[in-house]
């Protein structure tokens, strides 16, 4: 079975997007579970390397762009030589808040169709 270039591009795009989502979810989970810094670095490094191995794609949505930038910033912060476990504890709440903001950004496009708004506005109960 042969795949068209468009199908291959779509597959690669979805793989890249899934990896971005996977990284943000794992960062949140590791922060929530108070993961040790060394373990945190190893796991984050593995995930970012997998992302870098994939073909870079153009990210169209604000959520994907922000997520990608966030991952890069956070990875650079965590991998600095002078970054300690205490530093991780200090930034934990702020980073969890940032990740929550990203999830809200992702979910804000849900249920935005005008046909849903009209049904609620004029459902005959006036």
MMTF fields as JSON, N, C-alpha, C and O atoms, coordinates in Angstrom:
{
  "mmtfVersion": "1.0.0",
  "mmtfProducer": "UNKNOWN",
  "numBonds": 503,
  "numAtoms": 504,
  "numGroups": 126,
  "numChains": 1,
  "numModels": 1,
  "chainsPerModel": [1],
  "groupsPerChain": [126],
  "chainIdList": ["A"],
  "bondAtomList": [4, 2, 8, 6, 12, 10, 16, 14, 20, 18, 24, 22, 28, 26, 32, 30, 36, 34, 40, 38, 44, 42, 48, 46, 52, 50, 56, 54, 60, 58, 64, 62, 68, 66, 72, 70, 76, 74, 80, 78, 84, 82, 88, 86, 92, 90, 96, 94, 100, 98, 104, 102, 108, 106, 112, 110, 116, 114, 120, 118, 124, 122, 128, 126, 132, 130, 136, 134, 140, 138, 144, 142, 148, 146, 152, 150, 156, 154, 160, 158, 164, 162, 168, 166, 172, 170, 176, 174, 180, 178, 184, 182, 188, 186, 192, 190, 196, 194, 200, 198, 204, 202, 208, 206, 212, 210, 216, 214, 220, 218, 224, 222, 228, 226, 232, 230, 236, 234, 240, 238, 244, 242, 248, 246, 252, 250, 256, 254, 260, 258, 264, 262, 268, 266, 272, 270, 276, 274, 280, 278, 284, 282, 288, 286, 292, 290, 296, 294, 300, 298, 304, 302, 308, 306, 312, 310, 316, 314, 320, 318, 324, 322, 328, 326, 332, 330, 336, 334, 340, 338, 344, 342, 348, 346, 352, 350, 356, 354, 360, 358, 364, 362, 368, 366, 372, 370, 376, 374, 380, 378, 384, 382, 388, 386, 392, 390, 396, 394, 400, 398, 404, 402, 408, 406, 412, 410, 416, 414, 420, 418, 424, 422, 428, 426, 432, 430, 436, 434, 440, 438, 444, 442, 448, 446, 452, 450, 456, 454, 460, 458, 464, 462, 468, 466, 472, 470, 476, 474, 480, 478, 484, 482, 488, 486, 492, 490, 496, 494, 500, 498],
  "bondOrderList": [1, 1, 1, 1, 1, 1, 1, 1, 1, 1, 1, 1, 1, 1, 1, 1, 1, 1, 1, 1, 1, 1, 1, 1, 1, 1, 1, 1, 1, 1, 1, 1, 1, 1, 1, 1, 1, 1, 1, 1, 1, 1, 1, 1, 1, 1, 1, 1, 1, 1, 1, 1, 1, 1, 1, 1, 1, 1, 1, 1, 1, 1, 1, 1, 1, 1, 1, 1, 1, 1, 1, 1, 1, 1, 1, 1, 1, 1, 1, 1, 1, 1, 1, 1, 1, 1, 1, 1, 1, 1, 1, 1, 1, 1, 1, 1, 1, 1, 1, 1, 1, 1, 1, 1, 1, 1, 1, 1, 1, 1, 1, 1, 1, 1, 1, 1, 1, 1, 1, 1, 1, 1, 1, 1, 1],
  "groupList": [{"groupName": "UNK", "atomNameList": ["N", "CA", "C", "O"], "elementList": ["N", "C", "C", "O"], "formalChargeList": [0, 0, 0, 0], "bondAtomList": [1, 0, 2, 1, 3, 2], "bondOrderList": [1, 1, 2], "singleLetterCode": "X", "chemCompType": "L-PEPTIDE LINKING"}],
  "groupTypeList": [0, 0, 0, 0, 0, 0, 0, 0, 0, 0, 0, 0, 0, 0, 0, 0, 0, 0, 0, 0, 0, 0, 0, 0, 0, 0, 0, 0, 0, 0, 0, 0, 0, 0, 0, 0, 0, 0, 0, 0, 0, 0, 0, 0, 0, 0, 0, 0, 0, 0, 0, 0, 0, 0, 0, 0, 0, 0, 0, 0, 0, 0, 0, 0, 0, 0, 0, 0, 0, 0, 0, 0, 0, 0, 0, 0, 0, 0, 0, 0, 0, 0, 0, 0, 0, 0, 0, 0, 0, 0, 0, 0, 0, 0, 0, 0, 0, 0, 0, 0, 0, 0, 0, 0, 0, 0, 0, 0, 0, 0, 0, 0, 0, 0, 0, 0, 0, 0, 0, 0, 0, 0, 0, 0, 0, 0],
  "groupIdList": [1, 2, 3, 4, 5, 6, 7, 8, 9, 10, 11, 12, 13, 14, 15, 16, 17, 18, 19, 20, 21, 22, 23, 24, 25, 26, 27, 28, 29, 30, 31, 32, 33, 34, 35, 36, 37, 38, 39, 40, 41, 42, 43, 44, 45, 46, 47, 48, 49, 50, 51, 52, 53, 54, 55, 56, 57, 58, 59, 60, 61, 62, 63, 64, 65, 66, 67, 68, 69, 70, 71, 72, 73, 74, 75, 76, 77, 78, 79, 80, 81, 82, 83, 84, 85, 86, 87, 88, 89, 90, 91, 92, 93, 94, 95, 96, 97, 98, 99, 100, 101, 102, 103, 104, 105, 106, 107, 108, 109, 110, 111, 112, 113, 114, 115, 116, 117, 118, 119, 120, 121, 122, 123, 124, 125, 126],
  "secStructList": [7, 7, 7, 7, 2, 2, 2, 2, 2, 2, 2, 2, 2, 2, 2, 2, 2, 2, 2, 2, 2, 2, 2, 2, 2, 2, 2, 2, 2, 2, 2, 2, 6, 6, 7, 7, 2, 2, 2, 2, 2, 2, 2, 2, 2, 2, 2, 2, 2, 2, 2, 2, 2, 1, 7, 7, 7, 7, 7, 7, 1, 2, 2, 2, 2, 2, 2, 2, 2, 2, 2, 2, 2, 2, 2, 2, 2, 2, 6, 1, 6, 6, 7, 7, 2, 2, 2, 2, 2, 2, 2, 2, 2, 2, 2, 2, 2, 2, 2, 2, 2, 2, 2, 2, 2, 2, 2, 6, 6, 6, 6, 7, 7, 2, 2, 2, 2, 2, 2, 2, 2, 6, 1, 1, 7, 7],
  "xCoordList": [0.843, 0.0, 0.89, 1.798, 0.618, 1.404, 0.64, -0.581, 1.367, 0.765, 1.113, 2.21, 0.17, 0.413, 1.26, 1.283, 1.949, 2.732, 1.88, 2.349, 0.643, -0.25, -0.561, -0.613, -0.766, -1.027, 0.194, 0.066, 1.361, 2.597, 2.802, 3.185, 2.548, 2.68, 1.71, 2.076, 0.482, -0.522, -0.102, -0.248, 0.412, 0.877, 2.024, 2.024, 3.006, 4.142, 3.698, 4.21, 2.749, 2.233, 1.565, 1.804, 0.731, 0.022, 0.995, 0.801, 2.015, 3.027, 3.745, 3.988, 4.078, 4.768, 3.869, 4.311, 2.618, 1.668, 1.441, 1.395, 1.299, 1.109, 2.306, 2.138, 3.499, 4.699, 4.725, 5.111, 4.32, 4.247, 3.268, 3.577, 2.083, 1.088, 1.609, 1.405, 2.273, 2.809, 3.832, 3.833, 4.688, 5.705, 5.054, 5.42, 4.091, 3.465, 2.724, 2.774, 2.039, 1.324, 2.294, 2.036, 3.408, 4.393, 5.091, 5.372, 5.373, 5.978, 5.025, 5.448, 3.752, 2.771, 2.714, 2.716, 2.663, 2.585, 3.835, 3.733, 5.013, 6.252, 6.326, 6.805, 5.862, 5.844, 4.867, 5.173, 3.705, 2.689, 3.165, 2.852, 3.923, 4.355, 5.702, 6.269, 6.216, 7.492, 8.623, 9.292, 8.831, 9.881, 11.253, 11.426, 12.215, 13.585, 14.157, 13.798, 15.031, 15.572, 16.307, 16.135, 17.122, 17.877, 16.94, 17.137, 15.933, 14.948, 14.195, 13.944, 13.843, 13.13, 13.933, 13.403, 15.215, 16.085, 16.186, 16.114, 16.353, 16.508, 15.253, 15.333, 14.089, 12.832, 12.547, 12.138, 12.766, 12.522, 13.473, 13.082, 14.711, 15.7, 15.292, 15.411, 14.809, 14.356, 13.212, 13.213, 12.237, 11.069, 11.438, 10.952, 12.29, 12.693, 13.532, 13.417, 14.365, 15.139, 14.232, 14.485, 13.165, 12.204, 11.543, 11.336, 11.214, 10.6, 11.566, 11.172, 12.836, 13.835, 14.134, 14.541, 13.937, 14.153, 13.083, 13.332, 11.893, 10.806, 11.053, 11.713, 10.517, 10.651, 9.888, 8.721, 10.544, 9.918, 8.806, 8.978, 7.67, 6.535, 6.157, 6.565, 5.373, 4.874, 3.702, 2.783, 3.742, 2.674, 1.744, 2.171, 0.474, -0.461, -1.205, -1.484, -1.527, -2.357, -1.517, -0.341, -2.157, -1.486, -1.074, 0.013, -1.957, -1.664, -0.394, 0.459, -0.271, 0.899, 2.178, 3.22, 2.102, 3.275, 3.715, 4.898, 2.756, 3.07, 3.611, 4.546, 3.031, 3.494, 4.934, 5.756, 5.225, 6.573, 7.581, 8.656, 7.24, 8.12, 8.297, 9.401, 7.209, 7.272, 8.205, 9.031, 8.066, 8.91, 10.38, 11.213, 10.697, 12.093, 12.624, 13.737, 11.832, 12.256, 12.462, 13.471, 11.493, 11.566, 12.742, 13.448, 12.952, 14.067, 15.396, 16.282, 15.54, 16.778, 16.995, 18.125, 15.914, 16.007, 16.439, 17.319, 15.825, 16.09, 17.499, 18.125, 17.995, 19.293, 20.495, 21.63, 20.274, 21.41, 22.187, 21.616, 23.483, 24.364, 24.006, 24.026, 23.681, 23.462, 22.013, 21.647, 21.184, 19.79, 19.709, 20.181, 19.115, 19.077, 17.646, 16.684, 17.537, 16.221, 15.412, 14.197, 16.078, 15.392, 14.82, 13.711, 15.575, 15.078, 13.816, 12.866, 13.832, 12.674, 11.46, 10.358, 11.658, 10.564, 10.051, 8.849, 10.97, 10.597, 9.744, 8.841, 10.019, 9.288, 8.113, 7.392, 7.919, 6.906, 5.506, 4.849, 5.043, 3.69, 3.508, 2.49, 4.502, 4.414, 4.367, 3.609, 5.177, 5.205, 3.904, 3.419, 3.343, 2.063, 0.967, 0.059, 1.054, 0.106, 0.256, -0.739, 1.488, 1.742, 1.184, 0.588, 1.385, 0.872, -0.658, -1.28, -1.25, -2.705, -3.216, -4.241, -2.502, -2.86, -2.818, -3.681, -1.8, -1.707, -2.908, -3.449, -3.319, -4.478, -5.75, -6.597, -5.885, -7.054, -7.045, -8.091, -5.86, -5.723, -6.146, -6.796, -5.776, -6.125, -7.632, -8.227, -8.24, -9.656, -10.595, -11.798, -10.083, -10.984, -11.665, -12.674, -11.131, -11.76, -12.897, -13.631, -13.051, -14.104, -15.47, -15.635, -16.429, -17.818, -17.993, -18.717, -17.354, -17.458, -18.342, -18.461, -18.954, -19.731, -20.989, -21.632, -21.311, -22.445, -23.758, -24.659, -23.876, -25.142, -25.443, -26.61, -24.412, -24.631, -25.062, -25.892, -24.515, -24.863, -26.297, -26.999, -26.748, -28.105, -29.146, -30.191, -28.889, -29.85, -30.06, -31.186, -28.997, -29.092, -29.802, -30.62, -29.491, -30.036, -31.544, -32.293, -31.988, -33.411, -33.98, -34.333, -34.059, -34.561, -36.066, -36.603, -36.769, -38.209, -38.741, -39.954, -37.883, -38.328, -38.417, -38.387, -38.524, -38.525, -39.885, -40.05],
  "yCoordList": [-1.178, 0.0, 1.244, 1.373, 2.136, 3.37, 4.515, 4.613, 5.367, 6.546, 7.769, 7.878, 8.674, 9.91, 10.847, 10.716, 11.783, 12.749, 13.521, 13.86, 13.794, 14.514, 13.668, 14.191, 12.375, 11.488, 11.387, 11.372, 11.317, 11.246, 12.531, 12.494, 13.669, 14.959, 15.06, 15.535, 14.616, 14.645, 13.743, 14.116, 12.575, 11.643, 12.258, 12.194, 12.856, 13.475, 14.657, 14.863, 15.43, 16.573, 16.109, 16.67, 15.086, 14.586, 13.997, 14.151, 13.339, 12.769, 13.875, 13.744, 14.958, 16.101, 16.759, 17.06, 16.977, 17.605, 16.714, 17.205, 15.413, 14.486, 14.506, 14.418, 14.619, 14.659, 15.937, 15.898, 17.056, 18.313, 18.166, 18.546, 17.615, 17.405, 16.456, 16.678, 15.412, 14.42, 15.072, 14.803, 15.915, 16.575, 17.484, 17.444, 18.306, 19.228, 18.47, 18.858, 17.394, 16.601, 15.942, 15.893, 15.435, 14.787, 15.787, 15.474, 16.979, 18.002, 18.302, 18.366, 18.482, 18.772, 17.642, 17.89, 16.403, 15.259, 15.161, 14.897, 15.374, 15.275, 16.404, 16.185, 17.599, 18.698, 18.386, 18.612, 17.872, 17.555, 16.461, 16.497, 15.491, 14.355, 14.569, 13.63, 15.795, 16.122, 15.186, 14.598, 15.053, 14.205, 14.809, 16.028, 13.954, 14.41, 15.07, 14.703, 16.027, 16.815, 15.947, 16.133, 15.002, 14.16, 13.323, 13.232, 12.721, 11.941, 12.847, 12.483, 14.023, 15.012, 15.357, 15.372, 15.631, 15.991, 14.864, 15.1, 13.641, 12.493, 12.297, 12.143, 12.304, 12.081, 13.212, 12.973, 14.443, 15.582, 15.563, 15.869, 15.206, 15.12, 14.081, 14.326, 12.918, 11.87, 12.369, 12.161, 13.028, 13.491, 14.587, 14.587, 15.516, 16.601, 16.043, 16.512, 15.054, 14.423, 13.742, 13.813, 13.074, 12.458, 13.522, 13.321, 14.653, 15.749, 16.285, 16.571, 16.419, 16.938, 15.968, 16.39, 14.673, 13.677, 13.753, 13.414, 14.198, 14.306, 15.496, 16.466, 15.399, 16.506, 17.711, 17.594, 18.862, 20.077, 20.497, 20.504, 20.844, 21.268, 22.7, 23.232, 23.31, 24.656, 24.522, 23.738, 25.288, 25.245, 26.421, 27.575, 26.131, 27.169, 27.807, 29.005, 27.042, 27.587, 28.242, 27.93, 29.156, 29.853, 28.858, 28.959, 27.897, 26.9, 26.107, 25.924, 25.643, 24.845, 25.674, 25.2, 26.906, 27.785, 28.056, 27.953, 28.401, 28.685, 27.441, 27.536, 26.29, 25.043, 24.741, 24.367, 24.906, 24.629, 25.592, 25.172, 26.858, 27.84, 27.527, 27.624, 27.153, 26.826, 25.636, 25.665, 24.603, 23.413, 23.785, 23.352, 24.582, 24.99, 25.817, 25.587, 26.778, 27.611, 26.774, 26.91, 25.906, 25.089, 24.121, 23.929, 23.515, 22.588, 23.307, 22.78, 24.497, 25.266, 25.644, 25.648, 25.961, 26.33, 25.132, 25.255, 23.994, 22.784, 22.241, 21.723, 22.353, 21.745, 22.629, 22.239, 23.792, 24.632, 23.953, 23.262, 24.167, 23.538, 23.943, 23.107, 25.219, 25.718, 25.573, 26.151, 24.82, 24.616, 23.489, 22.382, 23.76, 22.784, 22.319, 22.838, 21.335, 20.826, 21.942, 22.023, 22.79, 23.914, 24.873, 25.382, 25.115, 25.974, 25.375, 26.086, 24.053, 23.368, 23.553, 23.813, 23.419, 23.611, 25.044, 25.284, 25.998, 27.411, 27.777, 28.607, 27.173, 27.536, 26.603, 26.794, 25.611, 24.587, 25.172, 24.854, 26.012, 26.569, 27.419, 27.32, 28.255, 29.121, 28.29, 28.597, 27.242, 26.393, 25.613, 25.44, 25.148, 24.442, 25.401, 25.008, 26.646, 27.661, 27.927, 28.07, 27.994, 28.191, 27.029, 27.231, 25.821, 24.646, 24.638, 24.237, 25.078, 25.173, 26.207, 25.996, 27.314, 28.354, 27.79, 28.091, 26.967, 26.341, 25.428, 25.42, 24.667, 23.781, 24.584, 24.192, 25.707, 26.565, 27.11, 27.211, 27.46, 27.962, 26.88, 27.169, 25.648, 24.532, 24.31, 24.057, 24.407, 24.081, 25.23, 25.009, 26.437, 27.569, 27.505, 28.176, 26.711, 26.587, 25.57, 25.467, 24.825, 23.82, 24.485, 25.469, 23.954, 24.39, 25.876, 26.564, 26.361, 27.778, 28.012, 29.149, 26.99, 27.154, 27.984, 27.839, 28.843, 29.75, 28.984, 29.442, 27.837, 27.101, 26.666, 26.548, 26.425, 26.053, 27.255, 27.123, 28.413, 29.621, 30.032, 30.477, 29.894, 30.295, 29.429, 29.935, 28.164, 27.278, 27.687, 27.67, 28.05, 28.462, 29.799, 29.998, 30.721, 32.068, 32.067, 32.821, 31.247, 31.259, 29.843, 29.282, 29.288, 27.911, 27.857, 26.786, 29.024, 29.039, 29.249, 29.197, 29.483, 29.646, 31.101, 31.388, 32.003, 33.423, 33.908, 35.084],
  "zCoordList": [0.0, 0.0, 0.0, 0.821, -0.915, -1.035, -0.402, -0.528, 0.27, 0.869, 0.035, -0.513, -0.048, -0.794, 0.066, 1.29, -0.563, 0.22, 1.227, 2.313, 0.866, 1.777, 3.019, 4.132, 2.824, 3.951, 4.86, 6.085, 4.262, 5.039, 5.826, 6.995, 5.186, 5.864, 7.038, 8.113, 6.83, 7.894, 9.06, 10.224, 8.743, 9.765, 10.573, 11.802, 9.876, 10.558, 11.411, 12.512, 10.902, 11.642, 12.931, 14.001, 12.82, 13.997, 15.016, 16.222, 14.546, 15.43, 16.21, 17.409, 15.516, 16.14, 17.183, 18.291, 16.827, 17.753, 18.972, 20.1, 18.75, 19.872, 20.816, 22.032, 20.271, 21.102, 21.945, 23.113, 21.367, 22.128, 23.281, 24.41, 23.004, 24.06, 25.133, 26.326, 24.701, 25.636, 26.577, 27.778, 26.035, 26.858, 27.887, 29.062, 27.467, 28.433, 29.526, 30.693, 29.157, 30.162, 31.134, 32.337, 30.616, 31.488, 32.402, 33.559, 31.899, 32.758, 33.917, 35.071, 33.612, 34.658, 35.681, 36.887, 35.198, 36.104, 36.984, 38.182, 36.39, 37.17, 38.207, 39.32, 37.857, 38.827, 39.958, 41.128, 39.609, 40.599, 41.564, 42.754, 41.042, 41.853, 42.535, 43.094, 42.493, 43.141, 42.723, 43.573, 41.446, 40.903, 41.218, 41.181, 41.526, 41.788, 40.541, 39.422, 40.726, 39.625, 38.603, 37.398, 39.071, 38.138, 37.259, 36.047, 37.867, 37.118, 36.152, 35.003, 36.634, 35.832, 34.581, 33.47, 34.781, 33.649, 32.632, 31.426, 33.119, 32.223, 31.378, 30.16, 32.037, 31.312, 30.331, 29.194, 30.78, 29.899, 28.713, 27.587, 28.969, 27.896, 26.856, 25.655, 27.311, 26.396, 25.518, 24.304, 26.142, 25.389, 24.392, 23.262, 24.804, 23.908, 22.752, 21.62, 23.035, 21.961, 20.948, 19.745, 21.426, 20.505, 19.641, 18.444, 20.253, 19.499, 18.451, 17.32, 18.835, 17.898, 16.763, 15.681, 16.995, 15.943, 14.862, 13.705, 15.247, 14.284, 13.362, 13.734, 12.17, 11.215, 11.757, 12.133, 11.796, 12.297, 11.343, 10.124, 11.926, 11.109, 11.459, 12.491, 10.582, 10.856, 11.818, 11.585, 12.895, 13.884, 13.636, 13.673, 13.384, 12.991, 14.153, 14.119, 15.167, 16.242, 17.325, 17.512, 18.024, 19.122, 20.205, 20.775, 20.48, 21.509, 21.189, 22.057, 19.959, 19.597, 19.617, 20.07, 19.13, 19.169, 20.599, 20.924, 21.451, 22.853, 23.56, 24.355, 23.276, 23.895, 23.494, 24.331, 22.226, 21.733, 22.373, 22.8, 22.437, 23.081, 24.567, 25.103, 25.218, 26.639, 26.884, 27.795, 26.07, 26.222, 26.081, 26.878, 25.079, 24.875, 26.037, 26.509, 26.499, 27.636, 28.893, 29.584, 29.179, 30.383, 30.317, 31.307, 29.158, 28.984, 29.201, 29.873, 28.64, 28.827, 30.285, 30.771, 30.975, 32.387, 33.24, 34.093, 33.007, 33.797, 33.558, 34.482, 32.345, 32.015, 32.347, 32.074, 32.92, 33.316, 34.445, 35.289, 34.435, 35.436, 36.867, 37.77, 37.075, 38.431, 38.901, 39.925, 38.181, 38.555, 39.582, 39.323, 40.741, 41.831, 42.109, 41.543, 42.989, 43.406, 44.063, 43.881, 44.815, 45.465, 44.422, 44.583, 43.358, 42.278, 41.654, 41.33, 41.495, 40.931, 41.833, 41.35, 43.139, 44.1, 44.056, 44.17, 43.889, 43.874, 42.656, 42.762, 41.519, 40.296, 40.012, 39.032, 40.851, 40.616, 40.414, 39.423, 41.323, 41.245, 39.995, 39.31, 39.703, 38.526, 37.245, 36.325, 37.194, 35.991, 35.833, 34.715, 36.926, 36.849, 36.387, 35.655, 36.813, 36.374, 34.877, 34.168, 34.402, 32.969, 32.145, 31.087, 32.645, 31.934, 31.929, 30.946, 33.02, 33.095, 32.089, 31.44, 31.967, 31.002, 29.578, 28.753, 29.304, 27.982, 27.714, 26.608, 28.72, 28.55, 28.316, 27.513, 29.016, 28.795, 27.376, 26.734, 26.891, 25.53, 24.537, 23.532, 24.822, 23.935, 23.928, 22.881, 25.099, 25.232, 24.868, 24.73, 24.711, 24.469, 23.107, 22.888, 22.198, 20.881, 20.882, 19.899, 21.958, 22.026, 22.132, 22.854, 21.423, 21.509, 21.227, 21.947, 20.214, 19.873, 18.658, 18.203, 18.13, 16.915, 17.2, 18.24, 16.256, 16.426, 16.58, 17.283, 15.94, 16.018, 17.451, 17.824, 18.257, 19.652, 20.474, 21.373, 20.182, 20.916, 20.632, 21.541, 19.392, 19.032, 19.721, 20.13, 19.855, 20.509, 21.956, 22.452, 22.624, 24.019, 24.131, 25.028, 23.218, 23.275, 22.969, 23.59, 22.042, 21.665, 21.689, 20.652, 22.874, 22.963, 23.218, 23.501, 23.12, 23.228, 24.627, 24.831, 25.591, 26.978, 27.407, 28.604, 26.484, 26.836, 27.24, 27.566]
}
